[in-house]
Amino acid sequence: MKYILYQLKKHPLAIVGIAVIIFWLIMAFIGPAMLNFTHTQIDSENQIVGPGVNGHLLGTDSLGRDILARVVYGSRSILTVALLTSILSTFIGVILGFTAGYFGGKTDTIFLRSMDILMAIPPLVLSMVILGILGDSTIVSLTLIVSIAFVPATARVSRGVLLTEKSQEYVSAARIRGENHIYIMFVEILPNTTGPIIVEATARFAYSIMMVASLGFLGVGLQPPTPDWGMMVIENKPVIAQAPWAVLFPAIAIASLVIAISIFSDFVSKVLIHER
Amino acid sequence: MKDNILEIENLNVRFSTFDGLFTAVNNVSLTLGYNESIGIIGESGCGKSTLSFSVMRYLASNAVVDGAIRYKEENLLEKSEREMEKYRGDRIAMVFQNPYSSLNPALTIGFQLDEVSIHHQKLSKKAARKATIEALEMMNLGDPKGIARRYPHQVSGGIQQRICIAMALLCRPDLLLLDEPTTALDVTTEAVILDSIKELKDRLNMSLIYVSHDMGVINKVAEHVVVMYSGEIVERGPKQEIFDHPSHPYTRALINCMPRGGVVKEKTKLNTIPGYVRRRGANEGGCPFVDRCDKRNDTCESKYGVRQVGEKHFAACDRAYATDIPEVLHEKLVPKVRETREDATKPTDLLRVEQLHKIYGSRRKVYAVNGIDFSVEPRSVIGIVGESGCGKSTTGHMVSGLYKPTKGRILFNDVDISIAWNKRNKETLKNIQLIFQNPGRSLNPSHTVEQIIGRAMKKLADISDPNERREKIISILKKVDLGKEYLEKKPRQLSGGEQQRVAIARALSISPNLIVCDEPTSALDVSVQASVLNLLNDLQVETEAAYMFISHDLNVINYLSDYIMVMYAGKIAEYGKRDEVMNPPFHPYTEALLSAVPEVDPTKQKDPIELLGQLPDPAKKPKGCPFAGRCHRQVGEICEREYPSMVTASDTHYYYCHIKPTA
């Protein structure tokens, strides 16, 4: 703990990042309780009013829905999806990457080639196509699909860290002790690779927010009435001239969260990997 | 004073870290005259490298330096980075420990060397190349033009280091700093490099600072010796005086703990220095060595200061021969000696290796081990010695099951075990244990000591009750001189010697019959090496396990082994009982190895037999004697043409050479 404080002092920017993340977490947990409006409530008297008018702190959109309420509610879904995605894709990626790297040879070749195929399709396009085919996306399907789109990247990172650890002598020592493969992979090697894997997971967290927002913007994300930051941007695009705030605030929300998480992930990598 | 090229005055180097200020060099004053050479010696963590780095001003950004370093009357610490550039590489040059990381792998050797003279002496490209070739010639490198065209990875480690030295010499510096330049190299290469350094120093009128942990090496190149401990100079003076009359207990202990040539386990127990270098706070008084010193008295904790002992001999303490020490410490170190068993029948061999081959790679073959036969008797120690790349580790790894032999058989208690680990049965896995070279890497960094040792017990000795296991672990830790408090520690919290003790404990915990020790002491400090060797010997006597001890250090092998096997290029060069092999050596290679070992005692200087050339290309199957190309006793054409037949000198002693014993 003291060490973390020492590192924070050395990297003051990380404090900003962590503060923004905490702000959004608070918003997601208790934000809705502090609001005057709900995200679906239509205030037909106050359509397209500017920030601060009639109790709408960030204004309203063309239907008269409160922007603040929708941004706050939107943080819930986006954080849930992004968190689950980063956990799930790391989990699958570690299992796949470890298996491939550990056994090597043909297993590894098959793994690498299939990952190449998956990577050849941009993750955004891949998820769009699958989501488009599936139709209405829910939090579950969105999480699954974005995770799958991210698996090649996490798997490759896990394979890389495994390969450097695999040549260590403690692995040889475990082998001539007659340990089985699963034990060597997950009891001997895994604890020593947590640094890079956690860093990758936090970076994935930022990527998945971008991804979910992009999918929302493209109209294949979460379906209305669930508020989605990406979707809010596209919904209000036609009225951007009259109500710039309706586009601006969700965009700021996306940007602040993504940048904050990226800063945080940088910090984590400095603490866990570089300054050991 | 015009006669000193370098004067260091009250130099302090501190690093500000998470744990607060850490003193690496504490109040060091030193002078170096023109054409003089100084050897700095001490254990790792004593600040000797930091001292040499601070002369070059190569220090990390969190370093706080004060004091003065005067090079020809100019304080280097007051220079700007730009001004420093004029000194670095030009007037003051440095050679680092690791040649492969100090050469750029993407550029040719010639290009990298040319750059130096183009930058510093503003030579034209052509003139620079000429200087490069000249420098390479100075280091006795055959075919300098060819080498200049090659990339660093295309030459061997020894040649790389000679190239690094040639690079340092390009601008004819007045001061050359060498930071353990031969530590990573074989003894034979080391001998060649040390000789050329010595010769060039006189030829080019350089002053030399040579940093090493090895008394033998310092003895060869330096005229003055500086002993550092925990960032402070504890003793300095002319070499001869330091060796003859070390005044500080640390110096004396350091000289005594090296296993010298001719010291064997039956007669002597190695001297050790208990404990390890303690990190000191910034302003701690007293002698830094006090907590490890067996000659300490009441004043040691408070008083400290360097005094003059001889004409040029300074020391911080003169209690090296003090006799007013507690009675317990007078106890003479007596080694445990194995009792000779009276069962007259020759014991059946524990391990028998027949025509063992290992070939790596499929397309480009590397012949690592080329058909060796040997056997290991139970309760005996066989030492395998040879330069790096001779196949000694591969042999050990095949016996322990890490690799499957390509051809040949390994019989353990008459059971064929020439299969890989995953096909071996539990009994075999339990009976053959392996101790690795680098304890830091062979212990899982995220497991505790208890987990590390306990897992082997649970897996191979079927002790499933955790309490029973814990008790056994505690007793085994006690055997390797570690206390109960180590159970919950992780390898990172232990020193190198402690880590190796844990590794030894792990191997012993399941009472194996054969322990393969793959250079277990070469990653350790000399003082720690001595205590680990003592421990290994005591435990061998106690547990009656057989050892297969692999090392590149003949002194260590000589100390511990009953049988010695000398390997060269995947073949056995000589095999026999220790005394048969060592006095005198029969095979020319054994002779060369023996002569290359640096002598600790300066009165016993010897001329090493210089082995020129390199190991034969392991990708080709040699036709004649593999050693023929480097042999100093070649008898003739036959050496190149025919593999020599076995010469039997006695029942237990044989070697492969065309030179037959006379009568």
Interface residues (C-beta under 8 A of the other chain):
Chain A: Y3 Y6 Q168 E169 Y170 S172 A173 A174 R175 I176 R177 G178 E179 E188 P191 N192
Chain B: F18 S400 G401 L402 W421 N422 R424 K426 L429 I432 L434 F436 Q437 N438 R441 S442 L443 N444 P445 S446 H447 R455 A456 K459 L460 R506
